[in-house]
Amino acid sequence: MKQHRRRALFLALALLALSAGALLFGLGIGSTGFQSVLAARHDPIALQIVWDIRLPRTLGAWLAGGLLGLAGAVAQGLFRNPLADPYLLGSASGASLGVAVALLLFGASPGTTQWVVRLGLTGAAFVGAVVAVLLTLTLARGVQQTLRLLLAGVIVGVVLGAVKDLVTIQSADILVALTGFMLGSTGLVGWSACALMAVFGAACLLLGWALAPVLDGLALGESTAASLGLPLGAMRAALVAVLALATGAAVAQTGLIAFVGLAAPHLVRSVVKTTHAWLLLLSTLMGGLLLMTADLGARWLIAPQELPVGVLTAVLGGSYLLWLMRRRSLRGGR
């Protein structure tokens, strides 16, 4: 046990060190490169570029990735499924519907769209994600049965996705504006978004850490978890709240970014075997590093243009999962 804890601590320190290095590297990625960093001390414009644009964007990518990594670890433990991801409860479809409705209500002309993106889009996405989770809980009649909750999430996701499609066909401008949200982007993340994600992330991580013994019990089966004498119903509801809030906070700021929440816990478990208390923390750090690295790649690969970071994570995450499936089939013959 001490060896596992030592390895987990070493991995946490390594992830923090790599994240710090990537953050410093991110300050120099842009049209002016590292010249803005070197000139920031005596050039107000260079300081504004580094402090108000590059730093919050890079840090925001780390915070959003951390939220998705945390949500992915909670989802996989709650549903006892290593392929579970943060969007299982319909939150992605709900967030997309919220954005589509906001664009329909406020208009989708270029000028209005910028206003909506900066002031109302994140709130609409968050509200939509929370409403979707509440609908899932209502349809599943609570959180007592994991399979019913999972199926309810799939149904809600499909229905809300269809409603979103009905909204988007009302205007081609809405479809164009919504495409950026669906592809995922950290381009509009500022200091206020970083502060919001940091607050939600800290609260969700603390609550998840406190509920980690429940996830450890569920990993051994329902009967084992019940034998611990814990109020499983209330604790499952709290875990769903952590999952929903972490996912909603990330989606509201960066749009839909795939595979980070799915891959982060997998990568952690491939390095160290530990309890869910450490897994939640390490998945948060791993998710932050993954999305920050992907954001740097999206900004650098075809500079001065940018790739949508969600596209890059989908390509890399899909390739990783294919490799993982290939390795498991070779090992187990299935």
Secondary structure, DSSP 8 states (H G I E B T S, - for coil): -HHHHHHHHHHHHHHHHHHHHHHHHHTT-STTTTHHHHHTTT-HHHHHIIIIIIHHHHHHHHHHHHHHHHHHHHHHHHTT-TT--TTTTSHHHHHHHHHHHHHHHH--SHHHHHHIIIIIIHHHHHHHHHHHHHHHHHHHTSSS-HHHHHHHHHHHHHHHHHHHHHHHTT-HHHHHHHHHHHH---TT--HHHHHHHHHHHHHHHHHHHHTHHHHHHHHT-HHHHHHTT--HHHHHHHHHHHHHHHHHHHHHHH----SHHHHHHHHHHHH----HHHHHHHHHHHHHHHHHHHHHHHHHTTTTS---HHHHHHHHHHHHHHHHHHHHHHHH--
